[in-house]
Amino acid sequence: MKEKDWYKNWFNTPYYHILYKDRNDEEAELFIRKITGFLNLPTSTHILDLPCGKGRHSKFLNSLGYKVTGADLSENSIAFAKQFENEKLSFKVHDMRVPFVNNYDVIANLFTSFGYFDNNQNKAVLKNIKNALNPKGYFIFDFLNAKYIKENLISNEMKVVDSIPFYIERSIANGEIVKNISFRADDQNFSFSEVVKYLDFTTLKNMLEEVGFEISSIFGDYELNTFHEDSSERVVIIAQ
Ligand SMILES: C[S@@+](CC[C@H](N)C(=O)[O-])C[C@H]1O[C@@H](n2cnc3c(N)ncnc32)[C@H](O)[C@@H]1O
């Protein structure tokens, strides 16, 4: 069932975007308003949204006046996002395990877009981000709160979205959080897995420090409420 390189296929399908359709522009706008206000970023700031998916955060950042580059491995998502390009907004296909050519004032890695690879590759992603940031640049890192997930795990769930019943099984084993997703759509049976490394707050902090980041702020949700490892659903880290 578990496919190596699962992230190449699943995120490139239309079904990923159906299942997660509540992760929408409104959610992105709420968070971007909060975080840009908190960081008090000047409009000259160049931001890399990595990975950007279909560009929900990039579009809104750009509408606030920032220069934004969105990068993602999914060719379908980038092809979709390109319709929104303008003088200060561009999108490209890029694998975050590969170093960046340009430098940025801010890099944002949002909505659990980390921990998909082996330890060396995960570390390489953080190193690439650190190397691509200007001095004093900010890294905005929004990851699941692994401890909260473990203590509140819903093992089985059926969710109907756009008339598709998605059967979801969740487990934590061998240092990985695994979500198996099965459904029938367009006259075919599908089965995908999401596999994210179990990285709790202390592990994330150590990984960031290993590549030279210092954490300056930690929040527990998109409203920027205080992080509590026992009860926060997210961990949102600002590092420099
Ligand atoms: C959970 S989605 C989040 C996307 C976006 N940040 C958002 O909030 O909508 C994770 C994204 O990571 C992208 N991705 C997976 N592996 C990648 C890689 N090696 N390099 C760049 N992007 C990758 C996927 O294509 C997908 O769009």
The ligand as an SDF file (V2000), in Angstrom:
LIG
                    3D

 27 29  0  0  0  0  0  0  0  0999 V2000
    0.2720   19.7150    1.7100 C   0  0  0  0  0  0  0  0  0  0  0  0
    0.6270   20.4570    0.1700 S   0  0  0  0  0  0  0  0  0  0  0  0
    0.7120   22.1760    0.6330 C   0  0  0  0  0  0  0  0  0  0  0  0
    0.8090   23.1450   -0.5190 C   0  0  0  0  0  0  0  0  0  0  0  0
    0.6830   24.6170   -0.1440 C   0  0  0  0  0  0  0  0  0  0  0  0
    1.7460   25.0400    0.7460 N   0  0  0  0  0  0  0  0  0  0  0  0
   -0.6680   24.9090    0.4700 C   0  0  0  0  0  0  0  0  0  0  0  0
   -0.7340   25.2380    1.6430 O   0  0  0  0  0  0  0  0  0  0  0  0
   -1.6620   24.8010   -0.2520 O   0  0  0  0  0  0  0  0  0  0  0  0
    2.2860   19.9560   -0.0870 C   0  0  0  0  0  0  0  0  0  0  0  0
    2.8780   20.3740   -1.4070 C   0  0  0  0  0  0  0  0  0  0  0  0
    4.2370   19.9110   -1.4510 O   0  0  0  0  0  0  0  0  0  0  0  0
    4.5650   19.6770   -2.8030 C   0  0  0  0  0  0  0  0  0  0  0  0
    5.8040   18.8560   -2.8550 N   0  0  0  0  0  0  0  0  0  0  0  0
    5.9440   17.5610   -2.5010 C   0  0  0  0  0  0  0  0  0  0  0  0
    7.2150   17.1790   -2.6510 N   0  0  0  0  0  0  0  0  0  0  0  0
    7.8890   18.2520   -3.1190 C   0  0  0  0  0  0  0  0  0  0  0  0
    9.2590   18.4790   -3.4730 C   0  0  0  0  0  0  0  0  0  0  0  0
   10.1640   17.5050   -3.3920 N   0  0  0  0  0  0  0  0  0  0  0  0
    9.6070   19.7140   -3.9070 N   0  0  0  0  0  0  0  0  0  0  0  0
    8.6910   20.6980   -4.0110 C   0  0  0  0  0  0  0  0  0  0  0  0
    7.3890   20.5300   -3.7020 N   0  0  0  0  0  0  0  0  0  0  0  0
    6.9910   19.3280   -3.2420 C   0  0  0  0  0  0  0  0  0  0  0  0
    3.3300   18.9910   -3.3360 C   0  0  0  0  0  0  0  0  0  0  0  0
    3.2650   18.9610   -4.7280 O   0  0  0  0  0  0  0  0  0  0  0  0
    2.2070   19.7990   -2.6580 C   0  0  0  0  0  0  0  0  0  0  0  0
    1.7650   20.8420   -3.4840 O   0  0  0  0  0  0  0  0  0  0  0  0
  1  2  1  0
  2  3  1  0
  2 10  1  0
  3  4  1  0
  4  5  1  0
  5  6  1  0
  5  7  1  0
  7  8  2  0
  7  9  1  0
 10 11  1  0
 11 12  1  0
 11 26  1  0
 12 13  1  0
 13 14  1  0
 13 24  1  0
 14 15  1  0
 14 23  1  0
 15 16  2  0
 16 17  1  0
 17 18  1  0
 17 23  2  0
 18 19  1  0
 18 20  2  0
 20 21  1  0
 21 22  2  0
 22 23  1  0
 24 25  1  0
 24 26  1  0
 26 27  1  0
M  CHG  2   2   1   9  -1
M  END
$$$$
